[in-house]
């Protein structure tokens, strides 16, 4: 959840003009033009139209030496002392399923170190809240998540950074906060990354190092649990490192309804429109939104509007945007809403077989530090190997910059 970074800044594609390496398979509406290529991604063995995680297209988006990686990360504000290798990155479009289990496609960024290693540990990087489909790592060269993937890859690891459903080159709208879709898109992205790496003569270790920021915090725990439960026959969790996640989603949304978090109206409007599409929170828009916003809010969250555009079109507070009846529902959820929220309130309520290292900042005004304390308590109740690190008095966006070097060190020590 990172509107503090998004608002007031236009998303820019800035993608390198490099030669596309794509498979012979076509995908309708994915935005990449399939061609024949001598790239490993063009191998006929990718022709698995029914297989989840099969690669549809692979498009080169970055090819940097170590010095260029350092320069790119420095612009983002990331610590560059851990950079060891150059990086090649591709946008991968792959097969997955939607929230109803029907076949669809999604995109991800796959980054590989320019090293001689053939056997690589793999990081699954799960990004925070994005409202604009063009902001994600696979399509936006200036995306902080692109920089994060470059950082992990430059330390000698493969990186799978899924855009999730409905963002990047995926069709439709993003099912924000849907646990099943979070897992399926992320695990299928790992499968696609493994297939892509194999065609490059490299293998990915089965022990996945999972980390994510904000929305990606609970996503880290969801994906880690699914891997531990055997959702994939090959991959298993290797270590988990969530950053600044809203682990107590019920409390977070209630705080947004009471205007007790920064950018409350934006967060709650995105939640309300997405969950209404999935679960039916209201029958008509005027039951949730005050006039004149009831006529426009749903169309603003279509994935085609940048956060700065949405911010300009909405009032600053939830009190001005939502009806009092809807705000009461969010402060005291019942019925189906309560049941759906409970799923997202328990993403830490299990015992991982691997270390969990939580990172948060007490200065975070978007997602309060209490969320990570909540997660820590749930993990501790199961006897998990867990630890929470306070990275300091920083805002939400700065938290991830301060935490990532520590995450790299934790992953260095992971067995």
C-alpha positions as CSV (number, residue, x, y, z in Angstrom):
1,X,0.0,0.0,0.0
2,X,2.0,2.9,-1.2
3,X,-0.1,5.9,-2.4
4,X,2.5,8.1,-0.7
5,X,4.9,7.2,-3.5
6,X,2.3,7.1,-6.3
7,X,0.5,10.3,-5.8
8,X,1.8,13.3,-7.5
9,X,4.2,11.3,-9.8
10,X,3.3,10.3,-13.3
11,X,4.1,6.7,-14.2
12,X,6.6,6.6,-17.0
13,X,7.2,3.5,-19.1
14,X,10.8,4.3,-20.1
15,X,11.3,0.7,-21.1
16,X,14.6,0.0,-22.9
17,X,14.3,-0.2,-26.7
18,X,15.8,-3.6,-27.0
19,X,15.1,-6.6,-29.2
20,X,12.1,-8.7,-28.1
21,X,12.7,-12.3,-27.5
22,X,9.3,-14.0,-27.7
23,X,7.8,-17.4,-28.2
24,X,5.9,-18.7,-31.2
25,X,2.7,-18.7,-29.2
26,X,0.3,-15.8,-29.6
27,X,-1.7,-14.3,-26.8
28,X,-4.7,-12.1,-27.4
29,X,-4.4,-8.6,-25.9
30,X,-1.2,-9.2,-24.1
31,X,0.5,-6.2,-25.8
32,X,3.6,-8.0,-26.9
33,X,3.9,-9.0,-30.5
34,X,4.9,-12.7,-30.8
35,X,7.6,-13.4,-33.3
36,X,10.1,-16.2,-34.0
37,X,13.4,-15.7,-32.3
38,X,16.7,-17.4,-31.7
39,X,16.3,-16.6,-28.0
40,X,15.9,-19.6,-25.5
41,X,12.4,-18.3,-24.9
42,X,11.4,-19.3,-28.5
43,X,11.9,-23.0,-28.0
44,X,9.0,-25.2,-29.3
45,X,9.0,-26.9,-25.9
46,X,7.1,-23.9,-24.5
47,X,4.0,-24.9,-26.5
48,X,1.9,-26.0,-23.5
49,X,-1.4,-24.2,-24.1
50,X,-3.1,-25.8,-21.1
51,X,-0.3,-25.7,-18.6
52,X,-0.5,-23.0,-15.8
53,X,2.8,-21.2,-15.6
54,X,3.7,-21.9,-19.3
55,X,5.4,-19.1,-21.0
56,X,3.6,-17.2,-23.8
57,X,6.1,-14.5,-24.5
58,X,9.4,-13.2,-23.2
59,X,10.5,-9.6,-24.0
60,X,13.9,-8.3,-23.0
61,X,13.5,-5.1,-21.0
62,X,17.0,-4.6,-19.4
63,X,20.6,-5.6,-20.0
64,X,22.9,-3.9,-17.5
65,X,26.4,-4.4,-16.3
66,X,27.2,-4.0,-12.6
67,X,28.1,-0.3,-12.9
68,X,24.8,0.4,-14.7
69,X,22.9,-1.5,-12.0
70,X,24.6,0.6,-9.3
71,X,23.6,3.8,-11.2
72,X,20.0,2.7,-11.6
73,X,19.6,1.7,-7.9
74,X,21.3,4.9,-6.7
75,X,18.6,6.9,-8.4
76,X,16.0,5.0,-6.4
77,X,17.7,5.6,-3.1
78,X,18.7,1.9,-2.6
79,X,21.9,0.9,-0.9
80,X,24.3,-0.2,-3.8
81,X,27.0,-1.9,-1.7
82,X,25.6,-5.4,-2.2
83,X,25.6,-5.2,-6.0
84,X,28.0,-7.9,-7.4
85,X,26.7,-8.7,-10.9
86,X,25.1,-7.2,-14.0
87,X,21.5,-8.2,-14.7
88,X,19.3,-9.2,-17.6
89,X,15.6,-8.8,-17.2
90,X,12.6,-10.0,-19.3
91,X,8.9,-9.3,-19.2
92,X,7.3,-12.7,-19.2
93,X,3.6,-13.2,-20.1
94,X,2.4,-16.6,-18.7
95,X,-0.7,-18.7,-18.3
96,X,-2.6,-18.6,-15.0
97,X,-6.2,-18.6,-13.8
98,X,-8.6,-15.8,-12.7
99,X,-10.5,-15.6,-9.4
100,X,-13.1,-18.1,-10.7
101,X,-10.4,-20.6,-11.9
102,X,-10.8,-19.8,-15.6
103,X,-7.8,-19.6,-17.8
104,X,-6.2,-16.2,-18.2
105,X,-2.8,-14.6,-18.6
106,X,-0.6,-12.4,-16.4
107,X,2.8,-10.8,-16.6
108,X,5.9,-10.7,-14.5
109,X,9.5,-9.4,-14.5
110,X,12.1,-12.2,-14.5
111,X,15.6,-10.9,-13.7
112,X,18.8,-13.0,-13.8
113,X,22.3,-12.2,-12.7
114,X,25.0,-12.0,-15.4
115,X,27.1,-14.6,-13.7
116,X,28.5,-18.1,-14.5
117,X,26.3,-19.8,-12.0
118,X,23.9,-22.3,-13.5
119,X,22.1,-23.1,-10.2
120,X,20.4,-20.2,-8.7
121,X,18.3,-19.4,-5.6
122,X,15.1,-17.6,-6.5
123,X,13.4,-14.6,-4.9
124,X,9.7,-14.1,-5.3
125,X,9.2,-10.3,-4.9
126,X,5.6,-9.3,-4.3
127,X,4.8,-5.6,-4.8
128,X,2.7,-3.2,-2.9
129,X,-0.5,-1.4,-3.9
130,X,-0.7,-0.2,-7.5
131,X,-3.8,1.3,-9.1
132,X,-2.3,1.9,-12.6
133,X,-1.4,-1.1,-14.7
134,X,1.5,0.7,-16.3
135,X,3.3,1.2,-12.9
136,X,4.5,-2.3,-12.3
137,X,8.0,-3.7,-12.7
138,X,7.5,-5.6,-16.0
139,X,6.5,-2.5,-18.0
140,X,7.9,0.5,-16.1
141,X,11.7,0.9,-16.2
142,X,11.5,3.5,-13.4
143,X,9.3,1.4,-11.1
144,X,10.8,1.0,-7.6
145,X,9.8,-2.7,-8.0
146,X,12.0,-2.9,-11.1
147,X,14.8,-1.6,-9.0
148,X,14.1,-4.1,-6.2
149,X,14.3,-6.9,-8.7
150,X,17.6,-5.6,-10.1
151,X,19.0,-5.5,-6.5
152,X,18.1,-9.1,-5.7
153,X,19.4,-10.3,-9.1
154,X,22.6,-8.3,-8.8
155,X,23.4,-10.3,-5.6
156,X,23.4,-13.5,-7.7
157,X,19.8,-14.7,-7.5
158,X,17.0,-15.2,-10.0
159,X,14.0,-13.0,-9.4
160,X,10.3,-13.6,-10.2
161,X,8.3,-10.4,-9.7
162,X,4.7,-11.0,-10.6
163,X,2.5,-8.0,-11.6
164,X,-0.6,-9.9,-10.2
165,X,-3.8,-10.3,-12.2
166,X,-5.1,-7.2,-14.1
167,X,-1.9,-5.2,-13.9
168,X,1.0,-5.0,-16.4
169,X,0.0,-7.0,-19.5
170,X,-2.7,-9.0,-17.8
171,X,-6.3,-8.5,-19.0
172,X,-9.2,-7.2,-16.8
173,X,-9.0,-5.3,-13.5
174,X,-6.9,-6.2,-10.5
175,X,-8.7,-8.3,-7.8
176,X,-7.1,-6.3,-5.0
177,X,-6.7,-8.3,-1.9
178,X,-8.0,-11.6,-3.2
179,X,-6.0,-14.4,-1.5
180,X,-6.6,-17.1,-4.0
181,X,-5.6,-14.9,-7.0
182,X,-2.5,-13.6,-5.1
183,X,-1.3,-17.2,-4.6
184,X,-2.2,-18.5,-8.1
185,X,-0.6,-15.6,-10.0
186,X,2.6,-15.7,-7.8
187,X,3.1,-19.4,-7.9
188,X,2.4,-19.6,-11.7
189,X,4.9,-16.8,-12.1
190,X,7.5,-19.0,-10.3
191,X,6.7,-21.8,-12.7
192,X,7.1,-19.5,-15.7
193,X,10.4,-18.2,-14.3
194,X,11.7,-21.8,-13.9
195,X,10.7,-22.7,-17.4
196,X,12.4,-19.6,-18.8
197,X,15.5,-20.2,-16.8
198,X,15.7,-23.8,-17.9
199,X,15.8,-22.7,-21.6
200,X,18.7,-20.5,-20.6
201,X,20.5,-23.6,-19.3
202,X,19.9,-22.6,-15.6
203,X,18.0,-24.3,-12.8
204,X,16.2,-22.6,-9.9
205,X,16.5,-24.0,-6.4
206,X,13.2,-25.3,-5.0
207,X,13.6,-23.2,-1.8
208,X,12.0,-19.9,-2.6
209,X,13.0,-16.7,-0.8
210,X,9.8,-14.8,-0.6
211,X,9.6,-11.1,0.2
212,X,7.1,-8.3,-0.4
213,X,6.1,-4.8,0.6
214,X,2.8,-3.4,1.9
215,X,0.1,-5.4,0.0
216,X,3.0,-7.7,-0.7
217,X,3.5,-8.4,3.0
218,X,0.4,-10.5,3.5
219,X,1.0,-11.9,0.0
220,X,4.4,-13.1,1.2
221,X,2.7,-15.1,4.0
222,X,0.0,-16.4,1.7
223,X,2.5,-17.6,-0.9
224,X,4.8,-19.0,1.8
225,X,1.9,-21.0,3.4
226,X,0.7,-22.3,0.0
227,X,4.2,-23.5,-0.9
228,X,4.6,-25.2,2.4
229,X,1.3,-26.9,1.9
230,X,2.5,-28.3,-1.5
231,X,0.6,-26.1,-3.9
232,X,3.5,-26.8,-6.3
233,X,5.2,-30.2,-6.6
234,X,8.6,-28.5,-6.9
235,X,8.8,-25.3,-5.0
236,X,9.0,-24.9,-1.2
237,X,9.5,-21.9,1.0
238,X,13.1,-21.1,1.9
239,X,12.7,-17.9,3.9
240,X,10.0,-15.2,4.3
241,X,10.6,-11.5,4.7
242,X,7.5,-9.3,4.6
243,X,7.8,-5.5,4.8
244,X,5.2,-3.1,6.2
245,X,2.2,-5.3,5.5
246,X,-1.4,-4.6,6.6
247,X,-1.7,-8.0,8.3
248,X,-4.7,-6.9,10.4
249,X,-6.8,-5.9,7.4
250,X,-10.0,-5.4,9.3
251,X,-8.3,-2.9,11.6
252,X,-6.6,-1.2,8.7
253,X,-9.9,-0.7,6.8
254,X,-11.7,0.4,10.0
255,X,-8.9,3.0,10.5
256,X,-9.3,4.2,6.9
257,X,-13.0,4.6,7.5
258,X,-12.2,6.7,10.5
259,X,-9.6,8.8,8.6
260,X,-6.9,7.6,10.9
261,X,-4.4,6.6,8.1
262,X,-2.7,8.7,5.5
263,X,-4.6,8.9,2.2
264,X,-7.5,7.1,3.8
265,X,-10.1,7.9,1.0
266,X,-7.8,6.5,-1.7
267,X,-7.1,3.2,0.1
268,X,-10.7,2.7,1.1
269,X,-12.0,3.5,-2.3
270,X,-9.7,1.1,-4.0
271,X,-10.7,-1.6,-1.5
272,X,-14.4,-0.9,-1.8
273,X,-14.5,-0.9,-5.6
274,X,-12.4,-4.0,-5.9
275,X,-14.2,-6.0,-3.2
276,X,-17.5,-4.9,-4.6
277,X,-16.6,-6.5,-7.9
278,X,-15.6,-9.7,-6.2
279,X,-18.0,-10.0,-3.3
280,X,-20.8,-7.5,-3.7
281,X,-20.4,-4.9,-0.9
282,X,-23.2,-2.7,-2.1
283,X,-26.1,-3.0,-4.6
284,X,-25.7,0.5,-6.1
285,X,-22.8,3.0,-5.9
286,X,-24.9,5.6,-4.0
287,X,-25.2,3.2,-1.1
288,X,-21.4,3.5,-0.6
289,X,-20.4,6.8,-2.1
290,X,-21.8,10.3,-1.7
291,X,-22.8,12.4,-4.7
292,X,-21.2,13.3,-7.0
293,X,-18.5,10.6,-6.5
294,X,-21.0,7.7,-6.8
295,X,-21.1,8.4,-10.6
296,X,-17.3,8.3,-11.1
297,X,-15.4,6.2,-8.5
298,X,-15.8,2.8,-10.0
299,X,-14.4,4.0,-13.4
300,X,-11.4,5.6,-11.7
301,X,-10.2,2.3,-10.4
302,X,-10.1,0.6,-13.8
303,X,-6.3,0.2,-14.0
304,X,-6.0,2.9,-16.6
305,X,-5.8,5.9,-14.3
306,X,-2.7,6.9,-12.5
307,X,-2.8,7.5,-8.7
308,X,-2.3,11.3,-9.2
309,X,-5.4,11.4,-11.4
310,X,-7.5,9.5,-8.9
311,X,-6.2,11.7,-6.0
312,X,-7.3,14.8,-7.9
313,X,-10.7,13.4,-8.5
314,X,-11.5,12.4,-4.9
315,X,-11.9,14.3,-1.6
316,X,-9.1,13.9,0.9
317,X,-11.1,12.1,3.6
318,X,-13.3,9.0,3.8
319,X,-15.9,11.1,5.6
320,X,-16.4,13.2,2.5
321,X,-16.3,10.4,0.1
322,X,-18.4,7.6,1.7
323,X,-21.9,7.4,3.1
324,X,-22.1,7.1,6.9
325,X,-23.9,3.7,6.5
326,X,-20.9,2.3,4.5
327,X,-18.4,3.7,6.9
328,X,-20.2,2.0,9.8
329,X,-20.1,-1.2,7.8
330,X,-16.3,-0.9,7.5
331,X,-15.8,-0.1,11.1
332,X,-18.0,-3.0,12.3
333,X,-18.0,-5.6,9.5
334,X,-20.5,-8.5,9.6
335,X,-21.6,-11.4,7.4
336,X,-19.7,-12.1,4.2
337,X,-17.5,-9.0,4.5
338,X,-16.4,-10.1,8.0
339,X,-15.7,-13.6,6.7
340,X,-13.6,-12.4,3.7
341,X,-11.7,-10.0,5.9
342,X,-11.0,-12.8,8.4
343,X,-9.1,-14.7,5.7
344,X,-6.8,-11.7,5.3
345,X,-6.5,-11.2,9.0
346,X,-5.0,-14.6,9.5
347,X,-2.2,-14.7,6.9
348,X,0.3,-15.0,9.8
349,X,-1.8,-17.5,11.8
350,X,0.3,-20.6,11.1
351,X,3.7,-22.1,11.7
352,X,6.2,-21.7,8.9
353,X,8.9,-24.3,8.7
354,X,11.4,-21.5,7.7
355,X,12.5,-18.3,9.4
356,X,10.2,-15.3,9.1
357,X,11.8,-11.9,9.3
358,X,9.4,-9.0,9.5
359,X,10.4,-5.4,8.8
360,X,8.5,-2.2,9.5
361,X,9.0,1.4,10.6
362,X,7.3,3.0,13.6
363,X,7.1,6.2,11.6
364,X,4.8,4.6,9.0
365,X,1.6,6.6,8.8
366,X,0.1,4.6,6.0
367,X,0.3,1.1,7.5
368,X,0.9,1.3,11.2
369,X,3.6,-0.7,13.0
370,X,0.8,-2.4,14.9
371,X,0.2,-4.6,11.9
372,X,3.5,-6.2,12.1
373,X,3.2,-6.7,15.8
374,X,-0.1,-8.4,15.1
375,X,1.6,-10.7,12.7
376,X,4.4,-11.4,15.1
377,X,2.0,-12.4,17.8
378,X,0.2,-14.8,15.5
379,X,3.5,-16.4,14.4
380,X,4.7,-16.6,18.0
381,X,1.5,-18.4,19.1
382,X,2.5,-21.2,16.8
383,X,6.1,-21.3,18.0
384,X,7.5,-20.0,14.6
385,X,11.0,-18.8,14.1
386,X,10.2,-15.1,13.8
387,X,11.7,-11.7,14.4
388,X,10.4,-8.2,13.9
389,X,12.9,-5.4,13.1
390,X,12.0,-1.7,13.5
391,X,13.8,0.2,10.7
392,X,13.2,3.6,12.3
393,X,11.1,6.7,12.1
394,X,10.5,6.6,8.3
395,X,7.4,7.0,6.1
396,X,5.9,4.1,4.2
397,X,7.9,4.5,1.0
398,X,11.2,4.9,2.8
399,X,10.6,1.8,4.9
400,X,11.2,-0.5,2.0
401,X,14.4,1.2,1.0
402,X,15.8,0.8,4.5
403,X,14.6,-2.8,4.8
404,X,15.8,-4.3,1.5
405,X,19.5,-4.4,2.4
406,X,18.6,-6.2,5.6
407,X,16.4,-8.6,3.6
408,X,19.3,-9.4,1.3
409,X,21.5,-10.2,4.3
410,X,18.8,-12.5,5.7
411,X,18.5,-14.3,2.4
412,X,22.3,-14.6,2.3
413,X,22.1,-16.6,5.5
414,X,19.1,-18.7,4.4
415,X,19.9,-22.4,4.0
